Amino acid sequence: MFPCSHKTVILLDHGPEFAQPCHPVEFDVQRARGPGYIPLNPVSKSVWTCVVEATLEYCRIVWDIFPQDKNIRFVVSRSPAEILNGWQAEHQSTNSIMTALAGVGRPTADRTFAAEKNILEGVEIAIDSLCEPTPRQTKLLEEGKEVVNRGRLIVITTVVDDFYRKKLLSAALEKIIKVNQENSGGDEDVLTLNNVEMVLVHTTPKGVEYRIHTEQDVMENISPLLSTIFYSVEAGSGLSTKMLYLCLKHYDLASTTVTGIPMKEEQNASSSANYDVELFHEAASHRRLLGDFEDMIMALSEGNEYQTCKLKWCTPRGSSANELHHCSGTFRITPTEVNSRQSSCLTNFLLSGRSVMLEMQRRSTGNKTLSHMLTSHGGEIFIHTLNSNKSVLEDPPSISEGPGGRVTDYRIRELADLIKCNQLAPFLGNNKDNSPIDRAQARLARFSKVLPATISSTTVFNIPVFEPLHAALLKETLTEEDLVECRKVIFALMSMEQKGDALPGPLGQPVTSAGKKGGKREEQYKVMWMELERFVSAHSEESPRHHAVLETLMEVRQKPLVKKDDKVGLDVALRELEKFQAMSDSLDRVEGLKRSSSPHSPGLKKAKMLNPGGLSVLELWKSRKEKEASMMHKEFAGRMNHSLKLYLKLEKDEIQSKQKQ
């Protein structure tokens, strides 16, 4: 995607209208004007000279701020029309353009030449130039990528009337349609034009007027391929001002005036005065103030058509990396008046390795804040946009702070270990294979299934003895030595419970029976065993040895190992029992109130069938107990509904004795 600013063609009229004088030059200033003083004849610049100076300043600003990807070509409409430079990098410099323009020479005032015909030929050649790819576009075409070709055509001429303007636009549109038809074959040497912005700048000497009724500075869409905008300006300083305005508009630039710069007087080195220096840079430098752009005080630049932001000079300091402030953007700058003494002093000061802070006054409150900084990097001067609000990096929040700034006891080391164990690496296999992503997600889900966030919310993770078991179960495969180590940890925890050792870590306030000695410690161990069972169960399906650790834990706790399918049924039964218990408590309270108020107590209500399968609560309870009993031991074969033979060994001996005979 290339904007119109990527490639620009400037077409200069070389007709007799540009040979007229327009701007007087004061050069007889050194002689004393006393008696007998004879003034010299005045000297005036021609319109052509003013146009060349204005366009060269336009190019200087663009190439100072954008060393790459902003290409400008010059076309001179004389007989025949001539292209002065190409899109190559060696042609994109003011020295190259000045050398080429010097060879063109000034136009003649002879009106016998067909100036109108020459400018039309120049428009056609300029459009052909826009069809040629730039080095960046050529690189994309070689890579097989699609290129959207847009461009801008700036025509500086004398527009006689509205009919002449329409004639130029019509010729440009016809040429665009023609080249698109010719270049539609897909040749890499030429491109089709998706859109052209044609800027018409009408300029004449002072006192010369033409009747043109076209509205100025308003974009007009001639067709989807061509849009135009018109400007009328007096040659001389007015043209230079207009070209500065167009440069800022075309390339999204902004102006900043550094005020209060202390400089020594040229005549008196012992005294100093404050000066102002205006700089151009990308407009994003102002927009990057993170919402404070509206607070900037903007004022119309003196003698110009654009606004400038005035920032005050602050005490300079060294530009070492340790003293650089946090910034949200860095942009190249260029002085507006590059040859002035003030701009030269500021440039040399910054290139010497110093940096200057710039202060902005807020429009809403009037408070002053440091908003920008000027410094140099690698021999180029940049403006840094500082964060005027409080930086998030100046006072970072502590990792132990919870919501509302409360200090919490997060398990920070364990969280860091979790991150290290689940780092991702590039996958160099088939892009359509999602198995690495699925495995990574499953691994992270298993690691974080039981992961207490704070120290106070866990018991077993605070016990040092638990560490080998924790490390082993996180593995994808367990060795026999790992299995033995896990069993040792479980037996060590049982030994701690039998000895009555205190458990580390706060557990809140567990409920204990009043008057029961050691009830609190028993509750603590009960919570610990429940947490350990939950952790081991979360990893039990990883491998058979992982499941063996769970079997060992359930065995020492004398609890049945519930299968997955049976666990679903048990959960349903437990939920039904809890509902029945809550209903029974509420019914008992209601019945108690009725008995206290009435001498006749009502009969007991029939038990309600809570299970959708038609089983009562008693049958659910019996079924649960039978399943628990069947898991505790292997059922005796004689109690099962099978017919079995007795004394099998005697029968086997009898058969063997018969075979020997």
Secondary structure, 3 states (H helix, E strand, C coil): CCCHHHEEEEEEECCHHHHCEEEEECCCCCCCCCCCCCCCCCEEEEHHHHHHHHHHHHHHHHHHHCCCCCEEEEEEECCCCEECCCCCHHHCCHHHHHHHHHHHCCCCCCCCCCHHHHHHHHHHHHHHHHHCCCHHHHHHHHCCCCCCCEEEEEEEECCCCHHHHHHHHHHHHHHHHHHHHHCCCCCCCCCCCCEEEEEEEEEECCCCCCCCCCCCCCCEEEECCEEEEEEEEECCHHHHHHHHHHHHHHCCEEEEEEEEEEEECCCCCCCEEEEEEEEEEECHHHHCCCCCHHHCCEEECCCCCCEEEEEEECCCEECCHHHCCCEEEEEEEEECCCCCHHHHHHHHHHHCCEEEEEEEECCCCCCEEEEEEEEEECCEEEEEEECCCCCCCCCCCCCCECHHHCECCECHHHHHHHHHHCCCCCCCCCCCCCHHHHHHHHHHHHHCCCCCCEHHHCCHHHCHHHHHHHHHHCCCCCCHHHHHHHHHHHHHHHHHHHHCCCCCCCCCCCCCCCCCCCHHHHHHHHHHHHHHHHHHHHCCCCCHHHHHHHHHHHHHCCCCCCCHHHHHHHHHHHHHHHHHHHHHHHHHHHHHHHHHHCCCCCCCCCCCCCCCCCCCHHHHHHHHHHHHHHHHCCCCHHHCCCCCCCCHHHHHHHHHHHHHC
